[in-house]
Amino acid sequence: MHDEKILGLQCRDCGALIPEKDFALSCGKCGAPLRLKFSPDYLRQELAKGFPAPDSRSFLREWARFLPIDDPGVIDTISLGEVETRLLPSLRLGRSLDVPALHFKLEIGPTLSLKDRGTALCVLKAVEMGRNTLCLSSSGNNAASIAAYGARAGLRSVVFVQRDVSPAKMAKCQVYGGHVVVVDGDMAAASALCAEMVSSRGWFQCGGPNPYRVAGKRMFAYGIVRQLGRAPDTVLIPCGGGAGMVAAWDGFSELYEAGVIKTMPRLVGVQLEACNPTATAFAQGKETVTPVVKKPSLSDAIMNNNPCWGTYCLQAVRQTGGTFISVSDAEFIKAIKDLAAMEGIYAEPAGAVSVAALAKLRAAGFGDPGLTVCNITGHGLNFPQATAGDFAIPAPIPATVEAVEAFLGA
Ligand SMILES: [Zn+2]
């Protein structure tokens, strides 16, 4: 194992450290989630050599020095050609929102969402550990992501969902060969059964508490700093379960502690008004998150009423001087249309909320966000229904140049 590189798995609450070979999903002493803890000396030395160059085969190859990868050969057995995601400067939308230095981080992997970044490392570790079944509880993008990577790796994927799950969402998982287990109960019941299969059958949990998922996702921060050549001032991150926020905090913190960046970005969490338990806890000054009852929303992503990373999202946002913003369905639908028509970027509802929140930042008293990155977490094709009703096919016109000009009002 890589002792000089990784100190072990460290509890995020009590600080207990266990060897990585004793892999667990939570602290044996207090039950809190674990963080894959890299040696600060190792990170400082490696980062002093500069960031690695992009690798068109897989970002796992490119970032392997900063990931728990012993044998790069395993990457070829699980890879779907995931490459570091694009960072695009805004050409119009930023100016219209009075955020001129706005960038979009398009976290859209081979299965069209951000989930692939964490899944790729989870599945690689499952192969290294000789596990034969991947599992998680999810009704959305994560289900498709593990089913696709499971298919690629030749592993079985099992997804636990609650009753009344959307058939359209599950079809994407099933076409990759994923097994969908519909539990007679709510999402909490589905998650509990998944956890039981992990503990009793040795299945590999690819969901929420897996420290490798967060370790993989933290390269989001490394990618942004390499692409910008500096730290952003503000990063807006959609928060459902909250793993993405915690991973960003981990990644930017490592770069700050190694002296690569001079300041920490302010991290802004974004939730939907229909389900905003972490934003509510933040506004109330609480240190833990109380589950809420979901209200109806057009989006069913980031609608997590009992987020497993909520406590740590609150810490990330408070310690970096950020905030939480909640947006309505009407606001994210406007953001989807604006992003598409003004920038050529088609996002799903959960992916567009970071842009919707930007329009509300100043009103929330945030001040000038400076060099800003909005995390766009999924492609619009994951949920085209969000805006489909707003567009109709126009009536046919005569096949003449004049009729085209009359139709366009030119
Ligand atoms: Zn602990």
Boltz pocket constraint, residues with backbone or C-beta under 6 A from the ligand:
constraints:
  - pocket:
      binder: B
      contacts: [[A, 11], [A, 12], [A, 13], [A, 14], [A, 15], [A, 16], [A, 27], [A, 28], [A, 29], [A, 30], [A, 31], [A, 32]]
      max_distance: 6.0
